[in-house]
Amino acid sequence: MEDSQIQSFYKSRNVFITGGTGFIGKVLIEKLLRSTEVSTIYLLVREKKGRTVDERVDKMFDDVIFNVLKKECPKYKHRIDVISGDCTMPDLGLCMQDKQTLMSKIDIVFHIAANVRFNECLKLAYMINVNGTKEILKLARQMTNLKSLIYVSTAYANCPYNEIEEKVYNSIRYDYVETLIEKMGDEEDVVLTSRILENHPNTYTFTKSLAESLIKDTGGGLPIGIFRPSIVISTYKEPLAGWIDNLYGPSGMIAAAFLGVVRVIFCDRENIPDLVPVDSCVAGLIATAWDISTNESLTETSNHLPVYNYVSSVENPITWDEFVELNMISLKSFPSSNSLWDTFVIMTPNVYWNRVLQIFYHTLPGLLIDFVAILSGKKPRMMRLYKTTKKSSDAISYFATRSWKFSNDNIRNLWQKMNRTDQKLFPLSITTVHWLIYFRSYLRGIRLYLLREPEDTLEAARRRYVRMRRCNTALKWFLIYIIYEFALKLLSYFHSYMF
């Protein structure tokens, strides 16, 4: 079998990663340590909630996602070097010694750090997503051994366009936005943000678009590329199936439906939720860095900027209807121990019909459950929970009711460029994902890793699920009987009245 070109590229290299403690970052670190012979991975980490950077990284490695690594490569820790810093600060908040280390040793950079909250205030989103990128570029120009720099954007950075190619689109000038932000107070931020965003649905996609424009304008001469994943969800196979650590996007929606809390989803069932497993995405990210290093058009005077749309809708699409249906099939095998009632989902793209259904299936049951809780001396929580889920639903409704036509020629060309060994080690092609197999572990992963329901509770949960389904069926037939009897009496009344 051929030698791996990608492994040869990473062998004895030093890698710098921002956003390493996040969802994609964890899987990237694990894959690099387990499947390549990188010399050292330098992680930029900031202190948070009273924890030092070393404490945060130690906590990160306690995650089950690293269990396979610990068995296969037990001496991995000597290849990790934690650097204290912050993407919101000038020079990334680096001390002079750490800055000198990065400038002299780093070969490959993955800039993943970002504020991913859709409704973040514009100032903070800009500070992290745009200014942080500016500081990375400034540092990269001083790296004497830099072979590749990958900026992780999002496929929806240019969502106002219906068709999204692998190029940077012209948007409002990032420096103009920066000038506006510097003059705005906190109250003005709230008032003026919607005007500044123009056609963007939130500050996340807007600032990601600005960061791409910044790279296009100031990244000339650097071996740099933009990697745009769509909606990143749990792992497909590596290092374990179904792992996920956040409730963002469709996963949060499915988790709420899984618990019987959410019954109504505002989406168009025929549209395509562009989903990509995180391990497939990371395989693409790793291969992209190698591809950039071999790109002869990226010279010191070149302004060429490769863009990689990492999406599923082009080669392996799945509709919202299929997404929900496959999860409902898996529900029979992996029900929750804490579901409130039998699970079902109604999908509608009509904003008015959605509001009506929300009242009958969310608001009224929530008020009833809270009323019973108050009578029982317990704290009411359902309406507060529904407010949270509605906020999340509103945030993703823009994406759930629309579809985009993406191109992904650079990703497909990269897959063809890889030899068979690399294709096996780094299966980035979305055509290798079998959705039926994937969704067998997706719901199990939500149950195990997000809802913290152990495997040993599964049998009891299945028995409970069967009982709840029977009760739900009995209730439906009872309601049908009541309606039927009421209709008969109504007809009898009208018959006697008229005759």
Backbone hydrogen bonds, N-H to C=O, Kabsch-Sander energy under -0.5 kcal/mol:
donor,donor_aa,acceptor,acceptor_aa,energy
5,Q,3,D,-0.5
8,S,4,S,-1.6
9,F,5,Q,-1.8
10,Y,6,I,-1.9
11,K,7,Q,-1.4
12,S,37,E,-2.7
13,R,10,Y,-2.3
15,V,40,T,-2.7
16,F,108,I,-2.9
17,I,42,Y,-2.8
18,T,110,F,-2.3
19,G,44,L,-0.7
22,G,19,G,-1.4
25,G,19,G,-0.5
26,K,22,G,-2.5
27,V,23,F,-1.3
28,L,24,I,-2.3
29,I,25,G,-2.6
30,E,26,K,-2.5
31,K,27,V,-2.3
32,L,28,L,-2.5
33,L,29,I,-2.4
34,R,30,E,-2.0
35,S,31,K,-2.8
36,T,32,L,-1.4
38,V,32,L,-0.6
39,S,13,R,-2.6
40,T,13,R,-1.0
41,I,79,R,-3.3
42,Y,15,V,-3.6
42,Y,40,T,-0.6
43,L,41,I,-0.6
43,L,81,D,-2.3
44,L,17,I,-2.4
44,L,42,Y,-0.5
45,V,43,L,-0.7
45,V,83,I,-2.7
48,K,51,R,-1.4
51,R,48,K,-2.1
56,R,52,T,-2.2
57,V,53,V,-2.0
58,D,54,D,-2.5
59,K,55,E,-2.2
60,M,56,R,-2.0
61,F,57,V,-2.1
62,D,59,K,-1.1
63,D,60,M,-1.8
66,F,63,D,-1.9
67,N,64,V,-1.9
70,K,66,F,-2.2
71,K,67,N,-1.3
72,E,68,V,-2.6
73,C,69,L,-3.6
76,Y,73,C,-1.1
78,H,75,K,-0.6
79,R,76,Y,-2.2
80,I,77,K,-1.7
81,D,41,I,-2.5
83,I,43,L,-3.2
85,G,45,V,-1.9
86,D,92,L,-2.9
89,M,86,D,-1.7
92,L,89,M,-1.8
93,G,90,P,-2.0
94,L,91,D,-1.9
99,K,95,C,-2.3
100,Q,96,M,-2.3
101,T,97,Q,-2.0
102,L,98,D,-2.4
103,M,99,K,-2.4
104,S,100,Q,-1.8
105,K,101,T,-2.0
106,I,102,L,-1.7
107,D,14,N,-2.7
108,I,14,N,-1.9
109,V,148,S,-2.4
110,F,16,F,-2.7
111,H,109,V,-0.5
111,H,150,I,-2.9
112,I,18,T,-1.4
112,I,110,F,-1.0
116,V,114,A,-0.8
120,E,117,R,-1.1
125,A,121,C,-2.4
126,Y,122,L,-2.7
127,M,123,K,-2.4
128,I,124,L,-2.1
129,N,125,A,-2.6
130,V,126,Y,-2.0
131,N,126,Y,-2.3
132,G,127,M,-0.8
134,K,130,V,-2.2
135,E,131,N,-2.2
136,I,132,G,-1.7
137,L,133,T,-2.3
138,K,134,K,-2.0
139,L,135,E,-2.2
140,A,136,I,-2.7
141,R,137,L,-1.7
142,Q,139,L,-1.5
143,M,140,A,-1.6
144,T,103,M,-2.4
144,T,142,Q,-0.7
146,L,143,M,-0.8
147,K,107,D,-3.7
148,S,107,D,-1.5
149,L,223,P,-2.3
150,I,109,V,-2.9
151,Y,149,L,-0.5
151,Y,225,G,-2.6
152,V,111,H,-2.3
152,V,150,I,-0.6
153,S,151,Y,-0.8
153,S,227,F,-2.7
155,A,229,P,-2.7
157,A,154,T,-1.9
159,C,156,Y,-1.6
161,Y,158,N,-2.1
164,I,405,K,-2.4
165,E,163,E,-0.6
167,K,165,E,-1.9
169,Y,167,K,-0.5
177,V,173,R,-1.9
178,E,174,Y,-2.2
179,T,175,D,-1.9
180,L,176,Y,-2.0
181,I,177,V,-2.6
182,E,178,E,-2.2
183,K,179,T,-1.1
184,M,180,L,-1.0
184,M,181,I,-0.6
189,D,185,G,-1.9
190,V,186,D,-1.3
191,V,187,E,-1.7
192,L,188,E,-3.2
193,T,189,D,-1.6
194,S,190,V,-0.5
196,I,192,L,-2.2
197,L,193,T,-2.6
198,E,194,S,-0.7
200,H,197,L,-2.1
203,T,118,F,-1.3
204,Y,118,F,-0.7
206,F,202,N,-1.5
207,T,203,T,-2.4
208,K,204,Y,-1.9
209,S,205,T,-2.0
210,L,206,F,-2.0
211,A,207,T,-2.2
212,E,208,K,-1.9
213,S,209,S,-2.0
214,L,210,L,-2.4
215,I,211,A,-2.2
216,K,212,E,-2.3
217,D,213,S,-2.2
218,T,214,L,-2.5
219,G,215,I,-2.3
221,G,302,S,-1.6
222,L,219,G,-2.0
224,I,222,L,-2.1
225,G,149,L,-2.1
226,I,306,P,-2.4
227,F,151,Y,-2.8
227,F,225,G,-0.5
228,R,226,I,-0.6
228,R,308,Y,-3.5
230,S,310,Y,-1.5
231,I,274,D,-2.5
232,V,230,S,-0.8
233,I,231,I,-0.5
233,I,276,V,-2.3
235,T,243,W,-1.8
242,G,235,T,-1.9
243,W,240,L,-0.9
251,S,248,Y,-1.0
252,G,248,Y,-0.5
252,G,249,G,-0.7
253,M,249,G,-1.4
254,I,250,P,-2.8
255,A,251,S,-2.3
256,A,252,G,-2.1
257,A,253,M,-2.0
258,F,254,I,-2.9
259,L,255,A,-1.4
260,G,257,A,-1.5
261,V,256,A,-2.1
262,V,256,A,-1.2
265,I,346,I,-3.0
267,C,265,I,-1.3
267,C,348,T,-0.9
268,D,400,A,-2.1
269,R,267,C,-0.7
271,N,268,D,-1.7
274,D,272,I,-0.9
275,L,273,P,-1.6
276,V,231,I,-2.6
278,V,233,I,-1.7
281,C,277,P,-2.3
282,V,278,V,-2.4
283,A,279,D,-1.9
284,G,280,S,-1.9
285,L,281,C,-2.1
286,I,282,V,-2.6
287,A,283,A,-2.1
288,T,284,G,-2.3
289,A,285,L,-1.6
290,W,286,I,-1.3
291,D,287,A,-2.4
292,I,288,T,-2.6
293,S,289,A,-1.6
294,T,290,W,-0.9
294,T,291,D,-0.6
295,N,292,I,-1.3
296,E,294,T,-0.9
298,L,295,N,-1.4
299,T,297,S,-1.6
302,S,299,T,-1.0
308,Y,226,I,-2.9
309,N,307,V,-0.5
310,Y,228,R,-2.9
310,Y,308,Y,-0.9
311,V,309,N,-1.1
316,N,312,S,-2.8
320,W,271,N,-2.2
321,D,269,R,-2.3
323,F,319,T,-2.6
324,V,320,W,-2.6
325,E,321,D,-2.4
326,L,322,E,-2.7
327,N,323,F,-1.4
328,M,324,V,-2.2
329,I,325,E,-1.9
330,S,326,L,-1.8
331,L,327,N,-1.5
332,K,328,M,-0.7
332,K,329,I,-0.9
333,S,330,S,-1.0
334,F,330,S,-2.1
339,S,336,S,-0.5
340,L,259,L,-3.0
346,I,263,R,-3.1
348,T,265,I,-1.9
351,V,349,P,-0.6
354,N,350,N,-2.4
355,R,351,V,-1.5
356,V,352,Y,-1.9
357,L,353,W,-2.5
358,Q,354,N,-2.4
359,I,355,R,-1.7
360,F,356,V,-1.8
361,Y,357,L,-2.9
362,H,358,Q,-2.0
363,T,358,Q,-2.4
364,L,359,I,-2.8
366,G,362,H,-2.2
367,L,363,T,-2.6
368,L,364,L,-2.2
369,I,365,P,-2.6
370,D,366,G,-2.3
371,F,367,L,-2.2
372,V,368,L,-2.3
373,A,369,I,-2.1
374,I,370,D,-2.3
375,L,371,F,-2.2
376,S,372,V,-1.6
377,G,374,I,-1.4
378,K,373,A,-3.2
385,L,381,R,-2.2
386,Y,382,M,-2.7
387,K,383,M,-1.9
388,T,384,R,-1.7
389,T,385,L,-2.5
390,K,386,Y,-2.4
391,K,387,K,-1.9
392,S,388,T,-2.0
393,S,389,T,-2.7
394,D,390,K,-2.9
395,A,391,K,-1.6
396,I,392,S,-1.4
397,S,393,S,-1.0
398,Y,394,D,-0.5
399,F,396,I,-0.7
400,A,396,I,-1.9
401,T,397,S,-1.3
402,R,399,F,-0.6
405,K,162,N,-2.6
406,F,404,W,-0.7
407,S,164,I,-1.8
412,R,408,N,-2.3
413,N,409,D,-2.9
414,L,410,N,-1.9
415,W,411,I,-2.1
416,Q,412,R,-1.9
417,K,413,N,-1.7
418,M,414,L,-1.4
423,Q,419,N,-2.3
424,K,420,R,-1.7
425,L,421,T,-2.3
426,F,422,D,-3.3
428,L,426,F,-2.3
432,T,429,S,-2.0
433,V,430,I,-1.3
434,H,432,T,-0.6
435,W,433,V,-0.8
438,Y,434,H,-2.8
439,F,435,W,-2.7
440,R,436,L,-0.5
440,R,437,I,-0.8
441,S,437,I,-0.6
441,S,438,Y,-1.4
442,Y,438,Y,-1.1
443,L,439,F,-0.9
445,G,441,S,-2.3
446,I,442,Y,-2.0
447,R,443,L,-2.5
448,L,444,R,-2.6
449,Y,445,G,-3.1
450,L,445,G,-0.8
450,L,446,I,-1.2
451,L,446,I,-2.4
453,E,447,R,-2.4
457,T,454,P,-1.5
458,L,455,E,-1.8
461,A,457,T,-1.9
462,R,458,L,-2.3
463,R,459,E,-2.0
464,R,460,A,-2.2
465,Y,461,A,-2.4
466,V,462,R,-2.1
467,R,463,R,-2.0
468,M,464,R,-2.5
469,R,465,Y,-2.1
470,R,466,V,-2.1
471,C,467,R,-2.6
472,N,468,M,-2.5
473,T,469,R,-2.5
474,A,470,R,-2.7
475,L,471,C,-2.5
476,K,472,N,-2.2
477,W,473,T,-2.4
478,F,474,A,-2.2
479,L,475,L,-2.5
480,I,476,K,-2.5
481,Y,477,W,-2.4
482,I,478,F,-2.4
483,I,479,L,-2.6
484,Y,480,I,-2.6
485,E,481,Y,-2.8
486,F,482,I,-2.5
487,A,483,I,-2.6
488,L,484,Y,-2.4
489,K,485,E,-2.3
490,L,486,F,-2.3
491,L,487,A,-2.5
492,S,488,L,-2.6
493,Y,489,K,-2.3
494,F,490,L,-2.3
495,H,491,L,-2.5
496,S,492,S,-2.4
497,Y,493,Y,-2.3
498,M,494,F,-2.2
499,F,495,H,-2.1
